[in-house]
Amino acid sequence: MYARTDKPVILKSWHKLILVSLLWWACNSKNKGPVHAFYHWKTTFTLGPSDYQKLDSMEVSRLYVRYFDIDKYGDKLKPLGVIEWKSLPASKLDIVPCVFITNRALQFIPDTAIQSLALHVYSKIQKLNAQLNRPVKEIQMDCDWSPETKSKYFSFLETLKVLCRQENWLLSATIRLHQIKFPQTTGIPPVDRGMLMYYNMGDLKSPNETNSILNLETAAQYTSKLPEYPLELDLALPLFSWVVQFRNDELLALRSAWNKEDLQNDTLFVHQQKNWYQARTNGLFKGEYILKNDRFRVEEIQPDLVKQAINHLYSLWKTNPVNLSLFHYNPYEIETYSCRNIEEIYRAASQ
Amino acid sequence: MKSKLILAGILKRFTALLLSSAVLCSGFIQSFACSTEDYGPYYYNLIPESDNNWDPYAPYYSWGYSLFGRSDDPNATVLNNMESWQVELKSDNVEAIRSLIFESSESSLLQLISSIKDDKALPKEWENNPLAQQLKKNKKSPVLDYLSFAKKCEKHVTRESNWWENSEPSDETGMHQLLEEGERLLKKCKDKELKERYRYQILRLHFYLGEYQAVNAYYAQHFSDSKWNNKLRFQAANYDFGAAFRLAHKQDSMPPAEKASLILKLSNAFQNCEDCAITYFEDLHFFNAQDYFEAARSTELPQQKIDIWMLGSLRSIPPHVALDKILDIDPNAPEIRSIMDRMLENSQQERFLRYESTLTDYFASEEWNQICMALRKGSINKKATDRAQFSFLLAYFDYISGKFHQARKELENASLLPGSENLALQHQQRVLRSLLDLETWNSKILNNAHLLIGQLNEVLAINHPELTEYTFRRLEELASNNGQMNLERLLFASMYRDIESELSYPDILMLESSFKNQEKNVIERWVSKNQKLKMSTLMEWKGNTLLAMHRFEEAAEAYKQAGHSSMLNTDPLHIRINDCHDCDHRELPGHYTQLRFCEEMVYLNNEAEKGNALSAFQYANGLYNITWFGNSRDAISYHLQSEEETEHPSFYSMSLAYPAYERALKLTRDPEFKAKIHFMMAKCEQNEYDTDGSNVSYHSYYGEDLPCDPIKNQEFRKNFLILKKQFANTEFYKMALKECSYFEHYVRVH
C-alpha cells in the first residue's frame, strides 16, 4: 500500500545527482554564530559520503548521536536500541553521545540502584565510544523527568557527573519547556549545561491540538522565565514531521515514518479539514492495522516557523546558545526542507 | 452532618468509574461530570476475575511478564525431560535423577563419573543415591559420557544475560572445545536418545556463542523434521526462533515474507514448548499487523493460523479483528475464550479509566460497533458450542454502554444458548443480573424494604466484595439524595475498604451517634447487622483523632472504650541532643501504648501545673516527639486524615512544644536543667528554621551548604545565644558543644 510511484532507476539517480549538486551549491556559504549541529536518532549509524556532503554544506560540525535508550524491559532495566556503527562518523565531526531514559525506568528503579545504573551507563558509553576511535567532549542525558522521578534522576545525574570528570566529559541534559517555566517544581538538573528542546511542546494527546511539534503560541506561555534559567542552554529545534493516529479521539500511535503525501495518495484515507485525515474503512497501511474512522493528524514543520521561533528566543535570551542542533538528521527530511532552508535556519541563529 | 464532605471525599476516588460509565449511574453524573482532576486509577472489577481467569494450562495463559503457549496438554504423548530420563535410565526414582542430573555441581558430578569409570568407591555424597549406584554397575554406559559433557556445557548455556555488558560469551575458547567434544561424542554414541541430546547441547552452544546462522542451519538439518519424543525438541525450536530473531534485528529492513516466516517460527516454538514463554512483550514490537497477515497467508495449518492471530492480537491487531478471524477458522477454538477474557478485562479496566471527557462517545464509535458485531457473529454461529459466552459478553457490553433493557434481553438469551451450563458463566450472569437490578433503583426503593433487602441479600450471597461495595455505594448515594442521613452514615461505615483516613472528628462523632441510635428502620437494621465497622474500631479511631488533636484526656477515654490502642515504637518522652528517630526505635523499643502515652501526658501536665519542673519538661518532650522531628511521630502521623494533613504546619510546628519548654524553664532554678531546657528550645528554633518556607532553594539539589541568613539566624538562634552567654560553665553546655555541630559552629562563629 506504499503510495510512492516507482520511477526508472536512471531517473532516480539523475534526480538525486541534481538535487545533491543543488544542495551543495545552495548550502556552500559560511556563517558565524552557534555551532551547527544535528541529532542522529536512529539505531544504526549508516551515514555515508552523500550525507557528509550535505552536512559539510551546512557547516555541521557536531552530531548528537543517540547511543541507546534505557527502559524497563520485563523486570529489569535494559539499554534498548543500542547504536550499531555500520559506518563510523566522519572524523571531523564532534560526537556527543546521547542516552534517553524513560520515566518508567526511573519509577521502577529503587533508590539503592541509582549509582549502579549511572555506572552502567557510563561504562556502556565508554565501550561504544571505544569503537569511534576519537575523544568525546560531552555526553547528554535525555529525560522528561517528573516531580515523582526528579530526585532519582538528579541523583543519577550527580553520580554520572562525577564519573564524567574521569574522562573530562561535560555532562549535559535536555530541558523541556515546562521545566523552564516551573523550575521550582521540576528543579534544575545538576549538569554542566542544558539543551533546550524547543519542540514537542503541544498536547500531543489532544485531538484539539493543531501541531504539537512547534506551536509558537504555546511556546510563548512557557518562555517568560527563560532569561532567569540558571543553566547555560544550547538549543534544539525541530526538523521532522510525523502523523499522529487517533482512535475514538484517543491517541493511538505516532507514525514517524508517515507523511502527508502517504495519506493523500492512498484511497484508504479521506482528507478532512486542515491537516486531518480519516480512514474510510478497516485496512492495512504501511504494515499497521487501521480501523474505519481512525483519524490522523499530520504535523509538519515549516522553516519559516522555526526562524520565528529563533527570533522569539533570541529576544529573550541573555546569552545566545553555543550549539544549535536540529532534530533530527534524516535524508528524507533534508531533501524535503532543502539545504538552503536549513542553512537559513542556522543563519537566523547567527544574529 | 459533614457527610456530604465525607461522600465527596470517598466518591472522588470513584470518579473514574462514575464518569466513564455515565449511563451506569446517571444520578452521579450531575455532581461529577465537570471534574477534571485525576483521582487515580480506581475501578471496579464488577465481573469477578476469578471466574474469567483461565487456568494455567489454557492457551495464552499469562503470568507476571510472561505469556505462555499451550502447555501440558493431557493428551500429549511427548515426554518431558524428566520422563525421558526415567525411560532412558529405566528408573522411577525421580528424586535420585533430579539430584544427580539437574541439581549436582559440575565438580561433584565429574568426580562421581570419574570414580565410576575408574572403578573406585563412590564419593561419599553419592553413596546413597540409587541412580549413582545403578550407574556404577555399568562403567561403560554411554550415559556417563553424556552427563559429563552436558554438565560441562551447563555453565555456558544457562548464563543469565547481562544487558549492560557486551554479549560475547566469557569463555569462547572453552565453548568451542566443548563443541568439538560434542561432535566427537555424537559420532561415537549409538544410543538414539543420547544422540538427540548431544545435538541439543551443540545447538545451545552455538546459540550462546552468538553463532545464530549456525543455529538455524543446525536446527534445519537435525530438528525440523525430528520425531524425537522429548519436549526438548520444542526448546530447540525456541533456539531456532531466538537465533533468527536476533539475526533479523541486525538487518535494516526485512522482506515481509521473511518476517512472516519468523512469526511462524515463533508460533511453532511458543505453542509447543511449555517453558518457552514470551517473556518480553516488548519484543513483539518487531512485528506489525501486516507481518501477521503475511504469516497467516503463508500457512495452511488451521492451528498455526489461530496462533498467528492470537499473537497478532497482543500488540498489532485489534482483538476483535483477531477474534473474527479465529471464528472463521474454528468457532470452538479455546483461544477465543482467551481473547474474550481479554476484551472483558479491558472493558473493566481501560474503559472505566476513561474519566477525561472526550469528543467521541466511545459506545457510539466504529470500534465499539465492530466489537459487538464480532461477538454477535459468535453468538449466532451454530457450530460454536459456547455461544452463551458470546451472548453474555454482549450483555455485559450492553450494560456498560447503558443499554440496560437490551442487556437484560441478551442475558436471558445467553441462558438459553449452548454453553450456558458452565458454572463460571452462571456466576458471572448472576453478578450481571444484580448489577442490572441496581439500575432500577430510585427513591421509591427506599420505601420498599422487602424488595430492597431481597436484592441486598442476593448481592451478599453472590459473595463478590467489589459488587457488594459498589451496591452499598449506590445505596448510600440514594440515601444521601433522599435525606436519609442515618442510613447514609451506616452505609458509609459498611464499606469494605479502610475509611479511617477519610474521617474527620465530626464525622466520627456522627457515626458514633448513628451506631448508638436505637430507633432504626428495617433497612437500617439490615445494614447495621451486615456492616463491617465495629464500635470498638470506631472508638479507637476516635482516640487516634483526639491524640492527633493533643486532647490527651479524651483520647485516653476513647481508647478505653475501644479496649485497644496501638503500641508506639519507642519511648515518646525520651530526648537526645541530636534527634535520631531510628536510633530510638532500635535502642529503646516501645513499651508505651497510645493509651498509656495519653494517660502519662495527662498526669505530667497535671504535675506541671502543680509546679513540678521535671514533669513539665517531660510533657514538653512528649509534645516534641509526636511532631515530625520527634521519635514518635508515628503516634499521630498514621492517623492524620490525609496527605494534606501530614503536611499541615501543626505537624511540623513547634508551637506547642516550645511554650511547654518555657513553662518547664520557669519552674526550675537548676542551671544544668535550665541549660538542657534551653537546648531543647534551641532545637525547636532550629526545626522552625528548617521548615521556614523562605529557606527553600533549588540550590539544595546540589547539596551545597548555604550560608545562614543573618537575619533569620538571629531570629532562630536566640537560645544558642542564651546558652553561650549564660550557661557556658555547665556540664550540659560542654556535652552539647561536643555532640551538636550546629551549636559548635554557632559558638565558634558568633
Chai-1 contact restraints between the chains, C-beta under 6 A:
chainA,res_idxA,chainB,res_idxB,connection_type,confidence,min_distance_angstrom,max_distance_angstrom,comment,restraint_id
A,Y73,B,Y280,contact,1.0,0.0,6.0,A-B,restraint_1
A,Y73,B,E282,contact,1.0,0.0,6.0,A-B,restraint_2
A,G74,B,Y65,contact,1.0,0.0,6.0,A-B,restraint_3
A,G74,B,T279,contact,1.0,0.0,6.0,A-B,restraint_4
A,G74,B,Y280,contact,1.0,0.0,6.0,A-B,restraint_5
A,D75,B,Y65,contact,1.0,0.0,6.0,A-B,restraint_6
A,K78,B,W163,contact,1.0,0.0,6.0,A-B,restraint_7
A,H120,B,W164,contact,1.0,0.0,6.0,A-B,restraint_8
A,K124,B,W164,contact,1.0,0.0,6.0,A-B,restraint_9
A,F154,B,Y701,contact,1.0,0.0,6.0,A-B,restraint_10
A,G187,B,Y698,contact,1.0,0.0,6.0,A-B,restraint_11
A,G187,B,Y701,contact,1.0,0.0,6.0,A-B,restraint_12
A,I188,B,Y698,contact,1.0,0.0,6.0,A-B,restraint_13
A,P190,B,Y701,contact,1.0,0.0,6.0,A-B,restraint_14
A,P190,B,Y702,contact,1.0,0.0,6.0,A-B,restraint_15
A,P207,B,L359,contact,1.0,0.0,6.0,A-B,restraint_16
A,N248,B,T360,contact,1.0,0.0,6.0,A-B,restraint_17
A,N248,B,Y362,contact,1.0,0.0,6.0,A-B,restraint_18
A,N248,B,S365,contact,1.0,0.0,6.0,A-B,restraint_19
A,N248,B,E367,contact,1.0,0.0,6.0,A-B,restraint_20
A,D249,B,T358,contact,1.0,0.0,6.0,A-B,restraint_21
A,D249,B,L359,contact,1.0,0.0,6.0,A-B,restraint_22
A,D249,B,T360,contact,1.0,0.0,6.0,A-B,restraint_23
A,L284,B,A289,contact,1.0,0.0,6.0,A-B,restraint_24
A,L284,B,Q290,contact,1.0,0.0,6.0,A-B,restraint_25
A,G287,B,N288,contact,1.0,0.0,6.0,A-B,restraint_26
A,G287,B,Q290,contact,1.0,0.0,6.0,A-B,restraint_27
A,E288,B,N288,contact,1.0,0.0,6.0,A-B,restraint_28
A,E288,B,A289,contact,1.0,0.0,6.0,A-B,restraint_29
A,Y289,B,A289,contact,1.0,0.0,6.0,A-B,restraint_30
A,Y289,B,I317,contact,1.0,0.0,6.0,A-B,restraint_31
A,L291,B,E367,contact,1.0,0.0,6.0,A-B,restraint_32
A,K292,B,E366,contact,1.0,0.0,6.0,A-B,restraint_33
A,N293,B,E366,contact,1.0,0.0,6.0,A-B,restraint_34
